[in-house]
Amino acid sequence: MNEELKTEEMTPENVQAVEAAAEETAQAAEAPAESMADYEEHLDDANPWNLVKKYMEEKTVLPVKIEGVVNGGVIAMVEGLRGFIPASKLSLSYVEDLEDYLLKEIEVHVIDADQANNRLVLSARDILRAKEKKARQDQIASVKVGTVMDGVVETLQNYGAFIKLENNLSGLVHVSQISQKRVKTPSDVLKVGDEVKVKVIGIKEGKISLSMKALETAAEDVPEKVEIPKSENIGTSLGDLFKNLKL
């Protein structure tokens, strides 16, 4: 009877069941070590300083709200940490009153994360500069060569005049493009604040080349309208010449 039971236990099905149970036991033995590693990794990810350092490395754009004003800057919270935004990093221009930013929502980068010194510094300036550059590139891309615009002389250099255009872009009129007449220096014929009409003659690497001379040429190419008198009005008789002459 015992021999029969022993024979039944050694069937292939029973062998597979035993091997499967052994494999499950081995996996269970390894499980605590894997769980501990996962737990430690989770702790690293949960550390707010590790998160803000990652944001700094990846240049992540973070939306924040200004929650306080201090000497020299403002305060915003990131991952529960108190971040400082210097006034010089808050805008592209000088900020006269920091109180204007209180409760305002802005976008920032992390530029310094020092857990040992509890120092977290943020900046909005680089993001604003990138947006301004992109907007300028898009605006320049919309300008077509041959377009005629009104502008104002912004600055004068020996090599030409910079013109502020009606679309708030700036372009250069080279000294050779100011007039058909020879111009030694732009200041000989232009001054800052002068209103001028210019033509776009080139766009290269984000720079706009302008010409005033091209518009002078265009004006001269237009035939002058001359009114010819009727034949009966042509000529002068001797009577007309001596009519008012006193002898």
C-alpha positions in Angstrom: 0.0 0.0 0.0 2.9 2.4 0.9 4.7 1.4 -2.3 1.6 2.4 -4.4 1.4 5.8 -2.6 5.1 6.5 -3.2 4.7 5.6 -6.9 1.8 8.1 -7.3 3.8 10.9 -5.7 6.6 10.6 -8.2 4.4 11.1 -11.3 5.5 14.0 -13.7 2.6 16.1 -12.6 3.7 15.9 -9.0 7.3 16.8 -9.9 6.2 19.9 -11.8 4.1 20.9 -8.8 7.1 20.6 -6.5 9.3 22.6 -8.8 6.7 25.4 -9.1 6.4 25.5 -5.3 10.2 25.8 -5.0 10.3 28.6 -7.5 7.6 30.6 -5.6 9.6 30.1 -2.4 12.8 31.4 -4.0 10.9 34.5 -5.3 9.4 35.1 -1.9 12.8 35.0 -0.4 14.1 37.7 -2.8 11.1 39.9 -2.4 12.1 41.8 0.8 15.4 43.0 -0.8 13.6 44.3 -3.9 11.0 46.0 -1.9 13.6 47.8 0.2 15.4 49.1 -2.9 12.1 50.4 -4.2 11.3 52.0 -0.9 14.6 53.8 -0.8 14.2 55.0 -4.3 10.7 56.3 -3.4 12.2 58.1 -0.4 14.7 59.8 -2.8 12.0 60.9 -5.1 9.9 62.2 -2.2 12.7 64.4 -1.0 11.8 67.9 -2.2 15.4 69.0 -2.5 16.1 66.1 -4.9 13.1 67.2 -6.9 14.1 70.8 -7.2 17.7 69.8 -8.1 16.2 67.7 -10.9 14.1 70.7 -12.0 17.3 72.7 -12.1 19.2 70.1 -14.2 16.4 69.8 -16.7 15.6 73.5 -16.8 11.9 72.7 -16.0 9.5 75.6 -16.3 7.6 75.9 -13.0 4.4 77.9 -12.5 4.5 79.6 -9.1 2.6 82.3 -7.2 4.4 85.2 -5.4 3.5 84.8 -1.8 5.7 87.4 -0.1 7.9 90.4 -0.6 11.3 90.7 1.1 14.3 92.9 0.9 15.7 92.6 -2.6 13.2 90.2 -4.0 10.1 88.1 -3.6 9.1 84.6 -2.2 7.5 81.7 -4.0 7.0 78.1 -2.8 8.2 75.1 -4.8 7.5 71.6 -3.6 6.9 73.0 -0.1 10.3 74.8 -0.1 10.7 78.5 0.2 12.2 79.9 -3.0 13.7 83.4 -3.4 13.5 85.3 -6.6 15.9 88.3 -6.7 14.4 91.5 -8.1 17.0 91.4 -10.9 15.6 88.0 -11.9 11.9 88.9 -11.8 11.6 90.9 -15.0 13.5 92.0 -18.2 13.4 95.6 -16.9 13.9 97.3 -13.6 11.1 96.6 -11.1 10.3 99.8 -9.2 7.7 98.3 -6.8 7.9 94.7 -5.8 4.5 94.9 -4.1 3.0 94.9 -7.7 4.0 91.2 -7.9 2.3 90.0 -4.7 0.0 87.1 -5.5 0.9 87.3 -9.2 1.4 84.0 -11.0 4.6 83.7 -13.0 6.9 81.0 -14.5 10.4 80.4 -13.1 13.4 78.2 -13.4 15.4 76.8 -10.5 18.9 78.3 -10.7 20.3 77.3 -7.3 19.3 74.5 -5.0 21.5 74.0 -1.9 20.0 71.8 0.8 22.9 72.2 3.2 22.4 76.0 3.4 18.6 75.8 2.9 19.0 78.0 -0.3 16.6 77.8 -3.2 16.9 80.6 -5.8 14.5 81.0 -8.7 14.5 83.1 -11.9 11.8 84.3 -14.3 14.2 86.4 -16.4 15.6 83.7 -18.7 12.1 82.5 -19.5 10.9 86.0 -20.3 14.0 86.6 -22.5 13.3 83.4 -24.4 9.7 84.3 -25.0 10.7 87.8 -26.2 13.2 86.3 -28.6 10.7 83.9 -30.0 8.1 86.6 -30.5 10.7 88.8 -32.3 11.7 85.9 -34.6 8.0 85.3 -35.4 7.5 89.0 -36.1 10.5 89.3 -38.3 9.5 86.2 -40.2 6.2 88.0 -41.1 8.0 91.0 -42.6 8.4 90.8 -46.4 11.2 92.3 -48.5 9.8 95.2 -50.5 7.5 96.4 -47.7 7.4 100.2 -47.2 7.1 101.4 -43.6 7.1 104.5 -41.5 9.7 104.8 -38.8 11.6 107.0 -36.4 15.3 107.5 -36.3 16.4 105.7 -33.1 20.2 106.1 -33.0 22.9 107.3 -35.4 26.2 105.6 -36.0 29.0 106.4 -38.5 27.9 103.5 -40.7 24.2 104.1 -40.7 20.9 104.9 -38.8 18.8 102.6 -36.8 15.1 103.0 -37.4 12.3 102.1 -35.0 9.6 100.8 -37.3 5.9 101.0 -36.9 5.7 97.4 -35.8 8.2 98.0 -33.0 11.0 96.2 -34.8 14.2 98.0 -35.6 16.2 98.0 -38.8 19.4 99.6 -40.2 19.6 102.1 -43.0 23.2 101.9 -44.1 24.9 105.2 -44.9 25.0 104.2 -48.5 21.2 103.7 -48.5 20.2 107.1 -47.0 20.2 109.1 -50.2 21.1 109.1 -53.9 23.4 112.1 -53.0 26.6 111.2 -51.3 26.3 111.2 -47.6 29.5 111.3 -45.5 27.9 110.5 -42.2 24.2 109.9 -41.3 24.2 112.9 -38.9 24.7 115.2 -41.9 21.1 114.6 -43.0 19.3 112.9 -40.1 18.8 113.4 -36.4 17.3 111.3 -33.7 13.6 111.5 -33.6 13.2 112.3 -37.3 10.2 110.5 -38.9 11.2 108.7 -42.1 9.7 106.4 -44.7 11.8 103.3 -45.5 11.7 100.2 -47.6 12.7 96.7 -46.5 15.5 95.5 -48.8 16.8 92.5 -47.0 16.4 90.2 -44.0 19.3 88.1 -42.8 20.0 86.3 -39.5 17.2 88.2 -37.8 18.4 91.6 -39.0 16.4 94.0 -41.2 18.1 96.1 -43.8 16.3 99.3 -44.9 16.7 101.9 -47.6 15.5 105.4 -48.0 17.4 105.8 -51.3 15.2 103.1 -52.9 12.1 105.3 -52.3 13.8 108.4 -53.8 14.6 106.4 -56.9 11.0 105.2 -57.1 9.8 108.8 -56.8 12.1 110.0 -59.6 11.0 107.2 -61.9 7.4 108.5 -61.9 6.9 110.7 -65.0 6.2 114.3 -64.1 2.8 115.5 -65.2 3.2 118.6 -67.4 0.1 120.6 -68.5 0.5 121.9 -72.0 -1.4 125.1 -72.8 -3.8 125.3 -75.7 -2.4 126.5 -79.1 -4.4 129.8 -78.9 -2.6 130.7 -75.7 0.8 130.1 -77.1 2.8 133.2 -78.4 2.8 136.9 -77.7 1.8 139.6 -80.1 3.7 142.8 -80.5 0.6 144.7 -79.2 0.9 142.8 -76.0 4.6 143.6 -75.6 4.1 147.4 -76.2 0.7 147.7 -74.5 2.0 149.0 -71.2 5.2 150.6 -72.5 5.3 154.4 -72.1 7.4 156.4 -74.6 
